[in-house]
Amino acid sequence: MGARKRNLRAAAAVAGAALLASTTALHAQTEYPWSDVAFLPGCWSGTMGSLDMREQWTEVEGGVMLGTTRYYRDGTLVDFEFATMSEIDGAITLWPYPGGNRSPRGFPLVRSEGEVVFENLEHDFPVRIIYARDGADVLTPRIEGRDGSSRGWTLRRVACPG
């Protein structure tokens, strides 16, 4: 291959990388208001496979929402996780704490039309955490992998424990 073709390919690669970086930066800079996640606070219950799930989110206070999820099998707690949503550099970011340990990567809110989508393409799995509403009392969360795989479940709003 001639020097001219190599230079053109190198220039095209640099331009493509710059375009991708600028598109990603613009996407990440979109600001979403807390009202986009205002449907989450409260208690939710449902099943995922053989597990009974109970999820609870607090109202936004001090720029933070707190979440807990408990997983039960046959009435016995088998797993749990915490989560926080906070505003970082103008973006609402979801931080999962599976098993009580903070994930090394946060998931910024990247879309809120019809469902709220938290995304981090640098994470191994999942790369997307999605909360979709079906009316006021049904929530259909799902997680997605880089390869298009997904797992979802249905939660119904329930009274919070006293």
HUMOSUL-V901740 format. One record per pair of residues at least 6 apart in sequence whose ideal C-beta (glycine too) atoms are under 7 Angstrom apart, sorted by the first residue. I is the first residue (numbers start at 1). J is the second residue. D is the distance in Angstrom with one decimal. If there is no record, write none. Layout:
i;j;d
I;J;D
I;J;D
This chain:
i;j;d
27;110;6.3
28;91;6.8
28;108;6.1
31;90;4.9
31;91;6.6
32;92;5.7
32;109;4.9
32;112;5.1
34;60;4.9
34;92;6.9
36;112;4.0
36;116;5.9
37;65;6.9
37;85;6.6
37;92;6.7
37;116;5.7
39;133;5.5
40;57;4.3
40;65;7.0
40;131;6.7
41;57;4.8
41;58;6.0
41;59;4.7
42;57;6.6
42;157;5.8
42;160;6.5
43;54;7.0
43;56;4.8
43;157;7.0
43;158;5.1
43;159;6.7
43;160;4.1
44;55;4.5
44;139;5.5
44;155;3.8
44;156;6.7
44;157;6.0
44;158;6.7
45;53;6.8
45;54;5.2
45;155;6.2
45;156;6.0
45;158;4.6
46;53;5.5
46;153;5.7
46;154;5.1
46;155;3.9
46;156;6.0
47;53;6.6
47;153;6.9
48;153;4.1
50;73;5.9
51;71;4.7
51;72;6.6
51;73;5.8
52;72;4.4
53;69;6.3
53;71;5.8
53;153;6.9
53;155;6.7
54;70;4.9
55;67;6.6
55;69;4.5
55;155;6.1
56;67;6.7
56;68;5.2
56;160;6.4
57;65;5.8
57;67;4.7
58;65;5.7
58;66;4.6
63;86;6.0
63;87;5.2
64;84;5.9
64;85;6.9
64;86;4.8
65;84;6.9
65;85;4.2
66;84;5.8
67;82;6.7
67;83;3.9
68;80;6.9
68;82;5.7
69;80;6.5
69;81;5.1
70;77;6.0
70;80;5.0
71;78;5.4
71;79;4.2
71;80;6.7
72;78;6.6
79;99;6.9
81;96;6.2
81;97;5.7
81;98;4.5
81;99;6.4
82;97;3.9
82;100;6.3
83;94;6.2
83;95;6.5
83;96;5.2
83;97;6.2
84;95;4.8
85;92;5.7
85;93;6.9
85;94;5.3
86;93;6.1
88;106;6.9
91;108;4.5
91;109;6.3
92;109;4.3
93;106;4.2
93;107;6.5
93;108;4.9
94;106;6.6
94;107;4.4
94;118;4.3
94;129;6.1
95;102;6.1
95;103;6.2
95;106;4.9
96;103;4.6
97;103;6.9
105;120;5.0
105;122;6.0
105;123;4.8
106;120;6.7
107;118;3.6
107;119;6.1
107;120;4.6
107;129;5.5
108;118;6.6
108;119;6.8
109;116;6.1
109;118;5.6
110;117;5.5
110;119;4.5
111;117;4.1
114;132;6.9
115;130;5.5
115;131;6.4
115;132;3.7
116;131;5.0
117;128;5.9
117;130;5.1
118;128;6.9
118;129;4.5
119;127;6.4
119;128;4.9
120;127;6.2
121;127;5.3
125;145;5.0
126;143;3.7
126;144;5.7
126;145;5.9
127;144;6.3
127;145;6.2
127;146;5.0
128;143;6.7
128;144;4.1
129;143;5.6
130;141;6.6
130;142;5.0
130;144;6.9
131;139;6.2
131;141;5.2
132;140;4.7
133;139;6.1
134;140;5.9
137;156;6.0
137;157;4.1
138;154;6.5
138;156;5.8
139;155;4.4
140;152;6.0
140;154;5.3
141;152;6.6
141;153;6.3
141;155;6.7
142;150;5.3
142;151;6.4
142;152;3.3
143;150;6.7
143;151;5.6
144;150;4.4
